[in-house]
Amino acid sequence: MFTLIDVLRRKHAPPTHGIYDEVRKDFRVGLTDIDLNLHLNNAKYLRYMDLARLENVLATGIFWKLTEARTRPIIANTEISYIRELRTWQKFSVSAQLVGVDEKYMYYEQRFLSDGKLCTHSFIRMACVHRRKSRPITEVFAILGITEAPPALPEPVLLWKDMLNAKKQYSLGNTKTVVEKQKDVA
């Protein structure tokens, strides 16, 4: 509820960050966030990532422009690597940064930092949906008023996209492995 109040309070606030700027939000691991190992529960990471991305789209002005165009950013895929645990009462920050786009998706990089050390790293792929259909990024950029070319996607994102495509083919029953396909070409 407090998140909704904060969002509504900031409706007419001008953007404080550029579209590709990193935005950070500070947190502390609470008692309701931990699992039996007394560290941040895996499911809670996603919640904190959501809150940091919300801060990003509010600070960059993306949120209200998409809302006015009746367009919702929807998570399509998440890739997350847990590097260091976050223990009870530990302070940490979560960053969110738009690192690039392709014809259909926006790609965010998110990092959990505590005491200057990387604890968790993630990439998020989001589609912008209007009337249950994904909008092409060219339309999304027009809504956002972005005219400059986006940065090239980082190499790890390109590799992740390849893995997602391979996973899709596998789930559709195309079980021939990448290695087998490479042998066929050679």
Steps between C-alpha positions, in 0.01 A plus 500: 500500500784741583651429158175602330480820708861585405427439129191723506684770696763515225257523207593855398864489606744558214752227417818513709699255287564433133345198332824295513614615845548256785251559783557354848272433793613411852357217712567287806433126536211463745372206700222433250758483218707208624489126450617215724862587420443846652575678176289672237248255353532446123144619437566827685776590254237534229292733719797726567583496129142608424527789746832614353363484144195697612735763642683503167190549285376773733837680514545483120140601421424174319218394734252782444562523124425130458201525735353786296541286186327208678814295463634273773854370532479123557790276604565236235818344639732527797858379532648519849833401655538484879857588592502590871224448754315787664448426869238621747513878565766550231474825304514479121408695191345380177572677174298492181627621166361474149798363306340464156214381286427280203196514272268360770658525845662741744797354693579603855807416704454479875759469774478441874789669684591494868806670647619569146496129406288340231259249658263423214486579129202477268375576152131562436325493163175699483235539234274804490141383459199692369163324471663160560743551211867578524587840358808522277783692663478766227146582626617492863783742420253731321278498812802577718623772266836330449666592173861393557615150409514258794834359613607163364394211720782373724656169392358306801150610395558382143618162630198483731271571203662209313440275801136610522451422131659155547278439802192597297595258223560227756162559666335476157648153457799596286741299711800504270777660704709796392804269480313262266395793280861623485614150392237502222639831369864380511 
